[in-house]
Amino acid sequence: MTLFTPTTAPAISLFARYPGNPILTAAQWPYPANSVFNPGAVLLPSGETLLLARVEDRSGMSHLTTVLSADGLTGWRIDTTPTMPALPLDCPEELWGIEDPRIMWMPELSRYAITYTGYSADGPLVCLAYTEDFRTFDRRGAILLPENKDAALFPRRFQGRWAIIHRPVPHLNAAKANIWVSYSDDMQHWGEHTMLLEARNGAFWDADKIGLSTSPIETADGWLLIYHGVRKTAGGVIYRVGLALLDIDDPCHVLARGDEWVFRPETNYELTGDVPNVVFPCGAVLGANGDQLRVYYGAADTSVAVATASLAALLDWLKQPRNGWRS
């Protein structure tokens, strides 16, 4: 499969939108829905691409529904009912719905781990569930206190400990939120909280609030982070995407971080919707050639779209001296 030709010419043309975007909308849904967006993604052993999409119903609450495709672009098969509904009676942390999943295959556990946002009475928090088949889910409840979201696990331990990336919001300084990493022996109790990436100051595109987008991607050069930055403007907020690279053996060590955004809202389906000016990736799948990365993102909190990139090109861009790379 070849990379798509970009439909526009942004300052940095690392990502190319699929011409058939948006690939999923509420109009395609087999049951009533207001919007569908922010899907986690994984490539199954069968070769199919599975998306676990956030679906907002007409009450305003969100749940998760699986969608399958043989090529990851077309012919999507949508579950006819919610796959993973919120269960507020059994799980009070899901009182007002569940949102924005990230999926990671955990070889040591022989199952998938799903980190997602539960919307509790005290605000959004990080929840964890395991699954082997995306039919039944072993929910472990809240693992990080509110307000916290944008969490994803690493697939293996570091010096015997699991690691998770997340984005807490300190209420004393809620105007700014940074990306943190924490460690655990059991994936339930987390400590050694360390700030990983700080939202920049001033006029930067990621000056106000940042958060992890897709789960960390393991490469020969380190862990590739695709993250989002939120810039407040006189016309509202803009969600754009940037890149960083972490040390393969020590995820607290940042090897590089781009000063510039690499993907921004440009098309009509990204500029207009329930929340305008938003591109918000939650899932990425690496193709069989080991280089083509398909990034699935929510567009304007209304639909699902996909963009492709060369993994090698992303790493080459990050390894430029201007991005802090030191060989």
PyMOL commands that set and color helices and strands:
alter all, ss='L'
color gray80, all
select helices_A, chain A and resi 26-28+92-94+171-173+268-271+311-318+321-323
alter helices_A, ss='H'
color red, helices_A
select strands_A, chain A and resi 16-17+35-43+49-56+62-69+77-78+98-106+111-120+123-131+138-144+148-153+162-168+179-184+191-197+209-212+217-219+222-233+236-246+254-257+279-286+292-299+303-310
alter strands_A, ss='S'
color yellow, strands_A
deselect
rebuild
show_as cartoon
